[in-house]
Amino acid sequence: MYEKYLDKQKEEVEAFRRDENLRIPEDMDFYSVAMLSNEEREKLIKYKPATLGTLYAFKSVTDNIERHFLFVGQAIRISGITPAGVFALHAAIKKRQFQQNESTV
């Protein structure tokens, strides 16, 4: 029942791990990232982290199976930045990179 959800979550975690040192563009418009809370936006603007992750562990429990994920980088070290916020920011940065690459082709 949850297999597709778990597979998608695993893919997202692996993509994040590959990009844990992904640089956050200095001119990133955090208000354009729809899934960020106002608190997350304010903290990102205030602290201006250079990369996405920092050491962070959280548990996802589904069907009584514990899965532990470990992330490394700067944004998630900031109090008030949630894993969901980091994933949303990750997706926005990757989308921006893709659009920039498409416009140069």
CYANA upper distance limits for C-alpha pairs under 8 A (distance plus 0.5 A):
  2 TYR  CA      6 LEU  CA      6.63
  2 TYR  CA     62 THR  CA      8.37
  3 GLU  CA      7 ASP  CA      6.56
  4 LYS  CA      8 LYS  CA      6.63
  5 TYR  CA      9 GLN  CA      6.65
  6 LEU  CA     10 LYS  CA      6.58
  7 ASP  CA     11 GLU  CA      6.74
  8 LYS  CA     12 GLU  CA      6.76
  9 GLN  CA     13 VAL  CA      6.71
 10 LYS  CA     14 GLU  CA      6.66
 11 GLU  CA     15 ALA  CA      6.60
 12 GLU  CA     16 PHE  CA      6.61
 12 GLU  CA     87 PHE  CA      8.47
 13 VAL  CA     17 ARG  CA      6.62
 13 VAL  CA     69 PHE  CA      7.96
 14 GLU  CA     18 ARG  CA      6.76
 15 ALA  CA     19 ASP  CA      6.86
 16 PHE  CA     20 GLU  CA      6.19
 16 PHE  CA     71 PHE  CA      8.35
 16 PHE  CA     87 PHE  CA      8.06
 16 PHE  CA     90 HIS  CA      7.84
 17 ARG  CA     71 PHE  CA      7.14
 17 ARG  CA     72 VAL  CA      8.22
 20 GLU  CA     51 THR  CA      7.82
 20 GLU  CA     52 LEU  CA      6.48
 20 GLU  CA     53 GLY  CA      5.98
 20 GLU  CA     54 THR  CA      8.48
 20 GLU  CA     71 PHE  CA      7.53
 20 GLU  CA     72 VAL  CA      6.31
 20 GLU  CA     73 GLY  CA      6.27
 21 ASN  CA     51 THR  CA      5.94
 21 ASN  CA     52 LEU  CA      6.84
 21 ASN  CA     53 GLY  CA      7.39
 21 ASN  CA     72 VAL  CA      8.17
 21 ASN  CA     73 GLY  CA      6.53
 22 LEU  CA     51 THR  CA      5.92
 22 LEU  CA     52 LEU  CA      6.53
 23 ARG  CA     50 ALA  CA      6.07
 23 ARG  CA     51 THR  CA      4.95
 23 ARG  CA     52 LEU  CA      7.29
 24 ILE  CA     28 MET  CA      7.47
 24 ILE  CA     49 PRO  CA      7.63
 24 ILE  CA     50 ALA  CA      5.95
 24 ILE  CA     51 THR  CA      5.86
 24 ILE  CA     52 LEU  CA      7.20
 24 ILE  CA     93 ILE  CA      7.59
 25 PRO  CA     50 ALA  CA      8.28
 25 PRO  CA     93 ILE  CA      8.33
 26 GLU  CA     48 LYS  CA      8.25
 26 GLU  CA     50 ALA  CA      8.43
 29 ASP  CA     33 VAL  CA      7.91
 30 PHE  CA     36 LEU  CA      8.18
 30 PHE  CA     41 ARG  CA      6.17
 30 PHE  CA     44 LEU  CA      8.03
 30 PHE  CA     45 ILE  CA      8.02
 31 TYR  CA     36 LEU  CA      8.34
 31 TYR  CA     41 ARG  CA      7.20
 33 VAL  CA     88 ALA  CA      7.47
 33 VAL  CA     89 LEU  CA      7.16
 33 VAL  CA     92 ALA  CA      6.88
 34 ALA  CA     88 ALA  CA      8.46
 35 MET  CA     84 ALA  CA      8.48
 35 MET  CA     85 GLY  CA      7.15
 35 MET  CA     88 ALA  CA      6.40
 36 LEU  CA     40 GLU  CA      6.42
 36 LEU  CA     41 ARG  CA      6.82
 36 LEU  CA     85 GLY  CA      5.82
 36 LEU  CA     88 ALA  CA      7.33
 36 LEU  CA     89 LEU  CA      8.12
 37 SER  CA     41 ARG  CA      6.78
 37 SER  CA     85 GLY  CA      8.04
 38 ASN  CA     42 GLU  CA      6.63
 39 GLU  CA     43 LYS  CA      6.69
 39 GLU  CA     80 GLY  CA      7.36
 39 GLU  CA     81 ILE  CA      8.46
 40 GLU  CA     44 LEU  CA      6.57
 40 GLU  CA     80 GLY  CA      6.70
 40 GLU  CA     81 ILE  CA      5.87
 40 GLU  CA     82 THR  CA      8.38
 40 GLU  CA     85 GLY  CA      7.65
 41 ARG  CA     45 ILE  CA      6.63
 42 GLU  CA     46 LYS  CA      6.56
 43 LYS  CA     47 TYR  CA      6.42
 43 LYS  CA     48 LYS  CA      8.38
 43 LYS  CA     78 ILE  CA      8.00
 43 LYS  CA     80 GLY  CA      8.08
 43 LYS  CA     81 ILE  CA      8.21
 44 LEU  CA     48 LYS  CA      5.78
 44 LEU  CA     49 PRO  CA      7.23
 44 LEU  CA     75 ALA  CA      7.97
 49 PRO  CA     74 GLN  CA      6.33
 49 PRO  CA     75 ALA  CA      6.04
 50 ALA  CA     74 GLN  CA      7.38
 50 ALA  CA     75 ALA  CA      8.27
 51 THR  CA     73 GLY  CA      6.24
 51 THR  CA     74 GLN  CA      5.89
 51 THR  CA     75 ALA  CA      6.87
 52 LEU  CA     72 VAL  CA      8.41
 52 LEU  CA     73 GLY  CA      5.70
 52 LEU  CA     74 GLN  CA      5.95
 52 LEU  CA     75 ALA  CA      5.30
 52 LEU  CA     76 ILE  CA      7.38
 52 LEU  CA     86 VAL  CA      7.24
 52 LEU  CA     89 LEU  CA      8.42
 52 LEU  CA     90 HIS  CA      7.63
 53 GLY  CA     71 PHE  CA      6.50
 53 GLY  CA     72 VAL  CA      5.01
 53 GLY  CA     73 GLY  CA      3.19
 53 GLY  CA     74 GLN  CA      4.95
 53 GLY  CA     75 ALA  CA      5.66
 53 GLY  CA     76 ILE  CA      5.83
 53 GLY  CA     77 ARG  CA      7.68
 53 GLY  CA     86 VAL  CA      8.14
 54 THR  CA     71 PHE  CA      6.53
 54 THR  CA     72 VAL  CA      4.14
 54 THR  CA     73 GLY  CA      3.54
 54 THR  CA     74 GLN  CA      4.91
 54 THR  CA     75 ALA  CA      7.14
 54 THR  CA     76 ILE  CA      6.30
 54 THR  CA     77 ARG  CA      6.05
 55 LEU  CA     70 LEU  CA      7.26
 55 LEU  CA     71 PHE  CA      5.81
 55 LEU  CA     72 VAL  CA      4.80
 55 LEU  CA     73 GLY  CA      6.89
 55 LEU  CA     76 ILE  CA      8.40
 55 LEU  CA     77 ARG  CA      7.67
 56 TYR  CA     70 LEU  CA      6.15
 56 TYR  CA     71 PHE  CA      5.59
 56 TYR  CA     72 VAL  CA      7.01
 56 TYR  CA     76 ILE  CA      7.56
 56 TYR  CA     77 ARG  CA      7.77
 57 ALA  CA     68 HIS  CA      7.20
 57 ALA  CA     69 PHE  CA      6.08
 57 ALA  CA     70 LEU  CA      5.18
 57 ALA  CA     71 PHE  CA      6.99
 58 PHE  CA     68 HIS  CA      6.50
 58 PHE  CA     69 PHE  CA      6.40
 58 PHE  CA     70 LEU  CA      7.68
 59 LYS  CA     66 GLU  CA      7.01
 59 LYS  CA     67 ARG  CA      6.21
 59 LYS  CA     68 HIS  CA      5.44
 59 LYS  CA     69 PHE  CA      7.20
 60 SER  CA     66 GLU  CA      6.64
 60 SER  CA     67 ARG  CA      5.98
 60 SER  CA     68 HIS  CA      7.29
 61 VAL  CA     65 ILE  CA      6.08
 61 VAL  CA     66 GLU  CA      5.33
 61 VAL  CA     67 ARG  CA      6.94
 62 THR  CA     66 GLU  CA      7.46
 73 GLY  CA     77 ARG  CA      8.11
 74 GLN  CA     78 ILE  CA      7.86
 75 ALA  CA     81 ILE  CA      7.53
 75 ALA  CA     86 VAL  CA      7.54
 76 ILE  CA     81 ILE  CA      6.00
 76 ILE  CA     82 THR  CA      7.20
 76 ILE  CA     83 PRO  CA      7.46
 76 ILE  CA     86 VAL  CA      7.07
 77 ARG  CA     81 ILE  CA      8.01
 81 ILE  CA     85 GLY  CA      6.59
 81 ILE  CA     86 VAL  CA      7.51
 82 THR  CA     86 VAL  CA      6.88
 83 PRO  CA     87 PHE  CA      6.73
 84 ALA  CA     88 ALA  CA      6.64
 85 GLY  CA     89 LEU  CA      6.63
 86 VAL  CA     90 HIS  CA      6.49
 87 PHE  CA     91 ALA  CA      6.68
 88 ALA  CA     92 ALA  CA      6.73
 89 LEU  CA     93 ILE  CA      6.65
 90 HIS  CA     94 LYS  CA      6.72
 91 ALA  CA     95 LYS  CA      6.54
 92 ALA  CA     96 ARG  CA      6.60
 93 ILE  CA     97 GLN  CA      6.68
 94 LYS  CA     98 PHE  CA      6.65
 95 LYS  CA     99 GLN  CA      6.67
 96 ARG  CA    100 GLN  CA      6.65
 97 GLN  CA    101 ASN  CA      6.65
 98 PHE  CA    102 GLU  CA      6.62
 99 GLN  CA    103 SER  CA      6.69
100 GLN  CA    104 THR  CA      7.00
101 ASN  CA    105 VAL  CA      7.07
